[in-house]
């Protein structure tokens, strides 16, 4: 119960941060991505702030023997950039650039009943299922 409550509080704080920084505004995001046109650098400052908080937090948290509400840390063991990572990053970037949403802001946008956010989240799930289907198909060949 405590884990779920903490997760809910963290999600609410994350959503509020996305809203305050206007990361859920697709026009703001597309303006940030439009480096050849009317570039809006304000989201770069949001990202730098998030990166700074993450770097400090990870250094402090990973010094612990284990998380407070979990038996161990869940940290990726991958250390190399491989083809699936590059393809996934490209698909993510194309989707972000086309819609102005990445997954976190899309979910936050759903909380504000923004219709485009529902379409983006549905599209993300279509991508999940397509990946699962193509992965299982390619393993059988």
C-alpha positions in Angstrom: 0.0 0.0 0.0 2.8 2.4 0.9 4.5 1.7 -2.4 1.4 2.5 -4.4 0.8 5.7 -2.5 4.4 6.9 -2.9 4.1 6.0 -6.7 0.9 8.1 -6.9 2.5 11.1 -5.1 5.6 10.9 -7.4 3.4 10.7 -10.5 1.4 13.7 -9.4 4.6 15.7 -8.7 6.0 14.6 -12.1 2.7 15.6 -13.9 2.7 19.0 -12.1 6.3 19.6 -13.2 5.4 18.7 -16.8 2.4 21.1 -16.7 4.3 24.0 -15.1 7.2 23.7 -17.6 4.6 23.4 -20.4 6.1 20.1 -21.6 2.5 19.0 -22.2 2.0 21.9 -24.7 2.8 20.4 -28.2 3.4 23.8 -29.7 6.0 24.6 -27.1 7.7 21.2 -27.7 7.6 21.6 -31.5 9.0 25.1 -31.1 11.9 23.6 -29.2 12.5 21.0 -31.9 12.4 23.6 -34.7 16.1 24.5 -34.6 16.0 25.7 -38.2 13.0 28.1 -37.7 11.7 29.9 -34.7 13.6 27.9 -32.1 12.3 28.2 -28.5 15.2 27.2 -26.2 13.1 27.3 -22.9 12.6 23.6 -22.7 16.4 23.1 -22.9 16.5 24.8 -19.5 13.8 22.4 -18.2 15.8 19.4 -19.5 19.0 20.7 -18.0 17.3 21.2 -14.6 15.9 17.7 -14.8 19.3 16.3 -15.7 21.0 18.1 -12.8 18.4 16.8 -10.3 18.7 13.3 -11.7 22.5 13.3 -11.6 22.6 14.4 -8.0 19.7 12.1 -6.9 21.3 9.0 -8.6 24.6 9.6 -6.9 22.9 9.9 -3.5 20.3 7.1 -3.9 22.7 4.5 -5.4 24.9 4.8 -2.4 22.2 3.0 -0.4 22.3 -0.7 -0.2 18.7 -0.9 -1.4 15.7 1.3 -2.1 13.5 2.2 0.8 10.4 0.4 -0.5 12.0 -2.3 -2.7 14.4 -5.2 -2.2 16.8 -4.0 -4.8 17.6 -1.5 -7.5 16.4 -2.1 -11.1 19.2 -0.6 -13.2 19.8 -1.6 -16.7 23.0 -3.7 -17.3 23.3 -2.7 -20.9 26.4 -0.6 -21.6 26.6 -0.6 -25.4 24.6 1.3 -28.0 23.1 -1.3 -30.3 20.9 -1.4 -33.3 17.6 -1.9 -31.4 18.4 1.1 -29.2 19.2 3.3 -32.2 16.0 2.2 -34.0 13.9 2.7 -30.9 15.4 6.2 -30.3 14.8 7.2 -33.9 11.1 6.0 -33.7 10.7 7.8 -30.4 12.2 11.0 -31.8 10.1 10.9 -35.0 7.0 10.4 -32.9 7.9 13.2 -30.5 8.6 15.6 -33.4 5.4 14.7 -35.3 3.1 15.0 -32.3 4.9 17.3 -29.9 4.3 14.7 -27.1 6.6 12.1 -25.5 5.0 9.5 -23.2 5.1 11.4 -19.9 3.6 14.6 -21.1 1.0 12.6 -23.1 -0.2 10.8 -20.0 -0.2 14.2 -18.1 -2.2 15.6 -21.0 -4.8 12.8 -20.6 -5.3 14.0 -17.0 -6.2 17.4 -18.4 -8.5 15.8 -21.0 -6.5 16.9 -24.0 -7.9 14.9 -26.9 -4.6 14.7 -28.8 -2.9 13.2 -25.7 -5.4 10.2 -25.8 -4.5 9.7 -29.5 -0.8 9.7 -28.7 -1.1 7.2 -25.9 -3.2 4.9 -28.0 -0.6 5.2 -30.7 2.1 4.3 -28.2 0.2 1.2 -27.3 -0.2 0.3 -30.9 3.5 0.5 -31.2 4.0 -1.7 -28.1 1.7 -4.4 -29.6 3.3 -4.1 -33.1 6.8 -4.5 -31.5 5.6 -7.6 -29.6 4.0 -9.1 -32.7 7.0 -8.4 -35.0 9.5 -9.6 -32.3 7.6 -12.9 -31.8 7.3 -13.3 -35.6 11.0 -12.7 -36.3 12.0 -15.3 -33.6 10.0 -18.0 -35.4 11.8 -17.5 -38.7 
